[in-house]
Amino acid sequence: MRRLSIIVALAGLAAALTGAQAQQLTEEQTLSADEFAVNNTWFVLYHELGHMLIHQFGIPVLGKEEDAVDNIATYSLLAQQSPEADQALTDAIYGWELADSQVEEFEVSDFYDEHSLDLQRAYGITCLLVGSDPDGFADAANYMEMDPDRQESCGFDFAQVEASISALLQPYLGTDQPISVVYEDGGEVYGWAEEALKASGVLELAATDISASFALPRPITIRATQCGEPNAFYDPETEEVSICYELVDMYFGMIAEDMLMSDEEDAPQG
């Protein structure tokens, strides 16, 4: 999969998009927003597959499982060693930063939630990226205003995550159960999200990656569907990972709003 092929495949979707935001974007902005939405969904997919691996193999977790599977998702995409996966990771950083910027006031529950704060998640990904390749991801770390000393110490963080994931998953390497990918109808509202995911091929890419890497004890299904909320889930009872079309739509709306606000700020003042 090449990033260019994703852009070309998504080019025909612009006319199908609905909503005030999409109608205000240029064609170039629409294509960029599509890619941003798909890339963030790609990261979330690996996050949920991380939950699946922990459950299927009974992998021990110290600390928050949500942080652990963020690390698995980041490491898995880095292991692709492709410009497309690297772009997905930098888009995920920006996605969490955008989500943080929309929080007007924190609740007490935000600090004891099973998830870390959005901005912490953005920095967590950034640290592993710059720790894995200080030169290649320096721009991302500098964009996040991570000081040079912390960037340097992120090398230890990455080495620790790499060693831990390798040690924990080594016993389960191999091939066994295939992973099925199912696309349910996105309907009039989310049909564009269904087509965007299909065109990108990221669900199939992740399914092939995981099924070719691990001897899964039970079959797994990745299901793209309408959920009634912008989310993604791993259900240990059905052994399914659900990727919600509403999630793709949310990411599109986030970056579209950011683009339109930037256009307003850049417009000449009368």
WOCOR-V759120 format. One line per field, one symbol per residue. phi: phi as a letter, one per 40 degrees, with the letter a starting at -180 (. if undefined). burial: 1 if it has 9 or more other ideal C-beta (glycine too) atoms within 8 Angstrom, else 0. A space follows every 10 residues. Layout:
phi: ???
burial: ???
This chain:
phi: .bcccccccc dccdcccbhc cccccccccc cccdcdcccc ccccdcdccc dccccccgcc bbgccccccc cccccccccc fbdccccccc ccdccccccc ccccaccdcc cbcccccdcc cccccdcccc ccadccbccc ccdcfccdcc dcccdcdccc cccccccccd cbcibaccbc bbbcccgccb dccdcccccc gccccccccc ccbbcccbcb bbbcacbgac aaabbcccfb bbbccccdcc cccccccccc cccccccccc
burial: 1010011011 0011011000 1100100011 1111111111 1111111111 1111111000 0000111111 1111111101 0001111111 1111111111 0010000001 0000011110 1111111111 1101001101 1001010001 1001101110 1100100010 0100001011 1111010001 1111111011 1110111111 1001110011 1111111000 0111100011 1111111111 1111111111 0000000000
